[in-house]
Amino acid sequence: MFSNSNLFLLHAVTSVHVGSGSELGIVDLPIQREKHTGFPKIESSSLKGAIRASNQSSEEVNLIFGKKKDETSDDIASAVSFSDARTLLFPVKSMRNIFAYVTCPAVLKRFNYECNTYDHAISLPVPEAETCSSEKVQVGDKKHVVLEEYAYKIRVNEITMQLAEKLEKVLFGEENQGHLKERLVILSDDDFTDFVKLSTEVNPRIRVSPETGTVKDRALFYEENVPPETVFYSFVFASHTRVKEEDKIDANEVMEKLTSGELFPEVFQLGGNSTLGRGVLRRTFIKEV
């Protein structure tokens, strides 16, 4: 039973491809998505595997992350678990300030519900749809914002300002205040769903023969990526290690090793295309917002 938990955010520094396998549609290699919403996600197994891989193998890592039976030891059950990382903020091209961060009431309400479920005294303000946090988000007559090719009649809202101020302190620190406030837009649930389904990156790729250095026949394929600046949230859970008493590590100590960065680095790589510089994420633990 997991007895300790913590909330953290993942901010995409680069494009991220966490694949769901090949498909027969237009996109050959799509990203992982929630089945019922279509929102991008990072499955807990992918997240845990990437974090474990960021650590050099050691007895302590095996005790905390688990280990399969081998010639020298029996199975060791993991003392750490993660929830799926869900989308909180999604970047969309804008005619003002280059891009906007969009979210919606349904996403914010679910975030608050999950925090309450895991007994975290953390909640975010939930503004009305089609509001923004600053006049700098808007263009022209200060009543419209243009995202991709769509124009929205929108208004500045105090609750949206509060949301931006809370999140930007966590994500960008004191030195970058205003980065989120100048870009945050709250869309309707349906419009947010359209953007996260249709505004991801889809890149053509080719396969090259290592023998000849030329393109292989029928080697063109399309790969989907979550764009840089996307923000996910997830929870990490800890228990005591599942070994004999003299080797046991307490749940609080397990969590301390994670939150201190000892076993969960602030910046790490996740997903495919690491040799192309993709999949870099920055992790931030949240105690309060």
N, C-alpha and C positions, 0 to 999 in steps of 0.2 A: 504494500500500500504506500503510495506517495504521500509524504507528510509536509512537503514544503514546495512552494511554487513562486515563480517570478514572471513578470510581464516584460517583454522587450520588443523593440521596433527594429526592422531591417530596412535600411535605405539603400537602394540600388545605386552603386557608383557607376557601373557600366551596364550595358545590355546583359540580360540574364536569360539563359536557356535551360530550364528545368523540364526535360522532355517527358511526354506521356507515351512515347512509342510512335511508330510510323502509322500513317493513315492513308486512305485512298482519295482524300479530298484534294482541294487546291493546294493546301499546305501539307507537305510530306511529313514534316517533323513539327507538330504543334506543341505548345506549352501545356503544363498541367493546369486544369481548370476545375472548379467545383461543378458537379453534374447538375445541381438544381438551380444555380444562379448564372453559371458561365463566367464567374469572376476568376481571374488568375489566382493561383495559390502555389504554395510550395509544400508538398506532402511531408509529413513529419519524418518519414524514413529517409527522404532525400536530405532534409535539414540535419538530422542526427548524423547521417553518414558523412556529410561534408565537415561537420564540426569535429567528429572523431578523426577524420583524415587530416585535419589541420594540426593534430598533435602527434608527436613521435610516439611510437608504441612503447609502452612501459608497463610495469606491474600496476601502477596506480591507475593508468588509463584503462587497463583491462578490468580492474575492480569496479570502476565507476561506469564505464560504457558497456561492459559485458564482454564475454569471450566464448567462442565455441570450444568444445572439447578437443584436445589434441593429445600428443604422446606424453606431455608433462603435467597436464591438469585436466580437471573435469570442466563441464560447462559452468560459466559464471553469468548469472542473470544481471541485466543492466540495473543500475541504481538511478538512471536518468531517463526521462521521457520528454518528448516535445509534442505540442499540438501542431496541426497544420498551420502554416503561416498564411494569413488571410490579407486581402488587399484593404488598405486604409485610405491611401491617397494615390491618385493616378495622374501622370503628367499628360497634358494635351496641348498641342500647338495653339498659340494665341496671337492675335494681332497686337497685343499689348504685353510688354515684358517678356517677349519670346514664347513663354509657355505659362500655363496655369496648372495648379494642382486642383483636381476635382475629387469630390466625394459626394455622398448623398445621405439622407436621414436614415435609410435602412442600414447602411454600413456602420454609422455612428451608434445607432441603437443596439446593433448586434455586438459591437465592441463593448458597450456599457454592460450589456447582459452577460457577456462572457466574464468580464471583470468581476461582476457580482457573483456569478456561479463559482468562481475560484476564490472568492472571499477576499478580493482586493478592493480597498477603499479608494478606487480610482474611477472617475467618470468624466466624459467629455460633454460639453454643451452640444445640443442638437438643434441647429438652426433650421429655419424653413428652407424649402427648396427655392432655387433661383435667387440666391443672395450671394454677396461677396464680402470680403473683409476690408476692402479699401477702394477708394475712387480710382486709384492707380491701376486697378484691374480693368476698368472700363475704358471705352473709347468714345470719340465724337461727342455726342450729346450727354455723356456720362450716365446713360440709361441702358446701354447695350454692351455686351461682351461678345466677341467673335472667337469661337473655338472651332478649329479646323475650318470647314466652310459653313458653319452654322452660327447664326446670330441669335442671342438671347436677350430679352428685355429683363433687366436685373437691377437689384437695388442693394446699396450698402446696408449691412445689418449688424447691430451691436453684438449679438450673440455669435455671429460668424467672426467678428473681430476677436472676441474672447477665445474662441476655438483656435484661431491662428496664433494668438499670443501664447497659449498654453503649449501647443505642439512645437512651435519654432524654438522655444527655449530648450526642449528636449532634443530636437533633431539637429539644430544648427548652432546652438550655443550663443552666448552673449555677444560674440563678435559679429554674428550675422543676423542680428535682429532686423526684422522687416522683410527677410527673404520669403517667408511664407505668407506674411500678412499682405504683401503686394500681389499675391498670386492665387489665393484660396477662393474657390468658387464652389458653392453648394448647388448641385443639380438635382432634378427629380430622380427618383429611383430608376425609372425607365431610361432616361437620357444617360445616366451614369452607366447603366448596363450596356447601352449601345456603344459608348466610347471604349469600355474595357474589352468589348468583343471585337470591335472594328479598327481600333487605333493602336494596336500593338505593332511591333516591327516585323515585317516579313521580308526576308532577304534571300535572293537567289544564291545558290552555292554550286560548285562543281567539284568533281572528283578527278584528281590527276594521277596518272599511272606513275608509280615510283621508278619503274624500269625505264620508261621513255621520256618522262617529264611532260607528256602531252595529256590533253583531256581525254578521259575514257568515253567510249560510246555510251549514249543515254545517261550521262553522268550529271545532268542538271537536276537539282532538287531545291525545294523551297523550305526554309526553316523560320520558325516563329520565335521571337524574343520578347520578353518583358522589357520596356524601354528604361533607360537610366532615369533616376529620380522617383521611380515607383517606391512607395512605402508600404511594407507589410507589418503585421503584428502577430506575435505568437507567445505561447507560454511554455516555460520549462518547469518540469516537476522533478523533485529529488526525494529519494528515500535513503535509508542506511544501506550500505553495501551488503550483498547477499553471500557473505562468507563466514567462516568460523569467527567466534567472538574476539579472539586476540588480534585478528586482522581487520576487524570491522571499522568502517569510517561512518561517522554519524551523518544524518541527513543534512543538518545545518552546515557541517563542514563540507559536504559534497556541494551544496549550493554556494557556499563561499568560494570554493575553487572555481566555480563557473562564473559567478558575478564579478569576481576580481580580475577576470581575464586570463587566469592561469590555464584553464582548460577550454575556455570559450573566447577566442581572440576577438578584439574589437573589429578587425577587418579580416575577412576570409573569402575564399573562393568556393562557389557552389555551382553545380550543373556542368553542362558540356562546354566545349570550346575554350578550355583554360589556356591552351597554346595561342589562342587569338586574343587573349586579354579580356575575355568576357567572364561574367559570373561573379564580379567583385561586389560584396555587400558590406555595409558598415552596421554594426550592432550597437544598440543603446538600450540598457536596462532602465526601466521606469519605476521609480518609487512613488512619485506623485506627479500630478499635472494640474 
